[in-house]
Structure formats: structure tokens, C-alpha cells
Amino acid sequence: MGNVASDTITLDSTAGSPVSFPKTVIGCGHENGGTFSEKGSGIVGLGAGPLSLVSQMGSSVLEFSLPHYYLQKPMSTFYVLTLEAMSVGNERIKFGGSSSGTGEGNIIIDSGTTLTIVPEDFFSDFSSAVGNQVHGQRAEDPSGSLSVCYSATSDLKVPAITAHFTGADVKLKSINTFIQVSDDVVCLAFAPTASGISIYGNVAQMNFLVGYNIQGKSLSFKPTDCTKK
């Protein structure tokens, strides 16, 4: 429940002068359900659907990053990529996931999902490969949510993991593949899906500038240090 309105949105510009977008449709929620906090009033829509902020701005350019890798095109609201495989060290595991109902590609990229969600058969092979190459003591996730966990000691060594997208090899660091779930436990930031929809989550996107070229129908990653301006 909330209000919907049409207003002029003005944004600062790197060119020096603010840029205005008249007759932009916006909303403010007062009673919200779903997966978001009830106290939230809304989110900035950056999806490919017609109601998002970037779609309403049309051919205007919002630059969030510089192109580095070029990937798959957006479909509907979701941005769908084609993930061919993932490598754990020198072991390459083929990815055959399917993003049902989203058209081309096989995995959605989503900044609002924490973990990377993959098919159960792929997760089994992938997590086994990770387990075979991690040097560390196995542990239990205190919440019971994640299955591949280790004691967070200074001598924990994790393998290099690479996501092989069509047209791009994205090399992930340990902060992209493991998350600390307690003071002394870290877990693999991947989980199996029961719905059949695969999602490339925001942990995997940390310390990357992710650029969405709506008109060119491409997506780019640029490795960066997000703690620096």
C-alpha cells in the first residue's frame, strides 16, 4: 500500500550541470510485504523492465562503471547471463542451469540476492571440488543454512575460483566465494536451488564495478577496490 506519483527527478552530473527528468513515475510504500523490510519506503529500480528508473530515462546515460567484460543481454526485468562453467583451481565444472521463464541465458544476476544459487547437481560437483582443494578444518554453520563451512583460522587456504561466462572469465577472490557466518566460521557462499532458477548473487559481485549497458544489451565487470573513491 502506498502512493504513486509523477515528478521531476534531478541528478548531479559529471558534466557539471544537474540533469532533470520530468514526468518520472515514482512510488512510496507505506505498508510493504515480501522479502523487504516493512520499514522501507522503496527501492531504486535498475531492472530492464519498463517501470524501472533506467528504462524511464530512455536513451539518457547513467554510468556506474567502465566496460571490462561483455556478457549476455537483459530479458524482461531480469538481467540474464550465460554461465558456461566454473573452475575450482584447474578443475572445470560445466554449468547446465536454467533460468526458467526468463528467455535466453541460464543464470540471473541480482544485486539483491546474497548467495549464488545454482542447480543441485552442479552444487554437488562444485562443492565437492571446493572441498577437495580447501586446506582447513571443516566446521558447522551455526544457523544450519550453509553446508560447506570451515574454521576461520589464519591458515585457511581456499582455491582460486573463476566464473566462465560467454565472452568473459571473471576471476573471483575469497571474499566473493566465502562469507563469515560467525566469529570463527566461514562458509561457501553458494547454495542449491529447489526452484530451478539460478542467481549470481551479490557476494560474488563484491569489489567489482558492474556496468549495465541497456542499449547495447551487454553487461560488464571491472575489478576494483570499492573502499576507495
N, C-alpha and C positions, 0 to 999 in steps of 0.2 A: 504494500500500500504506500502511496506517495503522490508526488506531483510531477507532472511533465510540462515542460515549457520550451519556448523558442527564444533564444537570446543571442547576443553578440559575444563571442569568446575572443579575447585578445591575448596573444602570446608574445613574449620577448623574442627578438630575432638577432642572429649573429650579424646581420647586416647593419644593425644599429637602431632601426626604427621598428616599433611594435607592429605586428601584423594582426588584423582583425578579420574574423569570420562571422559575418552576420547570419541570422536565421539558422543558428545551430540548435538542433533539438537536444535538450539535456533533461535529466530526471533527478529527483531527490527522493530517496526512500525513507519512510518513517517507521514502517513495520516490515522487516525483511526476514525471509526464510532461506532455506537451502543451506549451503555449506559456509556461508559468510556470517560474520558476527552480526547479531541483531542491532548493535550499536553503530554499525557502519551506515553511511548515507549513500554510498555508491562507489563505483569503480570507473577508471578511465578505460573506455572501450578501444582496444587496438586490434581487434579481430578484423577478418576480411569481409564480414557481413555488412549489409547496407546501413545498419543502425550505429555502427562504431564511429568514434570520433574521426579516425583517419579516413574512413570512407566518406563521411560527410564533407571533409575538407577537399575531396576530389583530387585535382592534379597538384595541389599545393604540396610542398616538400617539408617533411619533418625528418631531420637527420639525427639518428641516435648513434650511428657508428659508421665506420668506413668499410666497404666491401673487402672481404678476405677469402671466404669460401662461398661458392654458389651452390644452392641446393634446389629443392623441389618447390612447386608453386602452391599458393593457397587455394583451398576449396571451402566454400561457404564461410562460416565464421572461423573454422579451424584452419591452422596452417599445417599442412601435411607434408612430411618428408619421406624419402625412400631410404631406409636403412638397410644396407646390403649385408652387413656383418659387423661383429665387434671382435677385436683382438685383445687377448689377455696375454701379455708378453708376446711370444711368437706364435701362439695358438689362435687361429681364426675360427670363430663360431658363426656359421651362417644364420642370418635373421630372416624368418619367414612370416613375421607377424602381419596382421591385417587390421587396418583401422576401419571397421565396418561402418558403412553409411557415409563415409567422407570422401569417396571418389578415389582419385589416384593416390599413390603412396601407401605406406604401411605403418607410419607412426606419427602421431600428433606431437608438435612441440608446444609446451604450455608453461608459461611463467607462473601460473597459479597452482601447479601441482608440484609437490616437494620431491617425491621419489620418481625414478624412471620405471615405468610399468611395462612389463614385457610378457609375451606368452609363456605359459607354464613350461612347455617343453624347452624353449630357449633358456628360460631362467634356470632350469635344472642343469643344462650343459654349461651355461655361463658361470653359475655359482660354483659348480664343480671345478671348472678351470681356475677360478679365482682361489678356491680353497686349496688347490694343489700347488699354487705358486705364492701364496702368502706365507711369510715367515713370522709366526706369532702364536700366542696361546689362545685357543678358542674360548669363547665366553657366551653367556646368555644375555639376550636383550631383556632388561628389567621389565619392559612393558609387554614383552611376548609378541611384539609385532613383526620384528625382523629376524630372519633365520640364520644369516651368515655374520657372526659377530666375533670380535676378538678383544682381548685385554689391551687397553690403550696405554701400552708401555712405550718408552722411548726407542726400544729396539724393534718395534713393529715395522715390517717392511712389506709394502704392497706392490704388486706388479703394475707395469705401465699398461693402460687400457686405452684403446683407440676405437672411436665410433666411425665406421666406414659408410658414409652416406654416398649416394650417387653424386659424383662430382666433388666430393670432399672427404678428407680424412681428418677428423677432429681428435686431436691428442688430449686426453683428459689427465688431470693431475689427481692426487689423492683426495683433495678437497671436493672433487667432482664425483668421486666414486664411493667414498666412505663418509659417514656422518657420526659425530659423537653423540651418543644417546644418554650417557651418564658420565660422571667424573672419570670412570675407569673402563668404559666400554665403547668401542666403535663398531659400527655395522655397515655392511654393504648397502648402498643407497639405491637398491633395485628391489623390485617385488613382482611376483607373478600376478597376472590379471585373470579374473574369472569372467569378465565381460567380453573379452576378445578385442578390446580397444587398447592399443599400445600408446604410451605417452612418454615423451622425452622431457623429464622434469627439471625443476629449477636448480637443484643441486648440481646437475650436470652442466648447467649454464653459468655457474659462478665464475667470476673473473674472465668472462667473455663479453665483449660488446656484440650484441646480436642485432643485426640490421635486417629490416623487413622492407623489401622493395616491392610495393604493392603493384605498381605499373609494370615493372619488369618481371613480376611473378618469380622472384628469387629471394633467397634468404642467405645471410652471410654471418660468419663468426669471425671475430677478431680477438685473439688472446690479449688480455690487458690486466693491469693491476687496478681493480676497482676502488682501492683505498686511496688512490691518487687522482687528482683532478687533471 
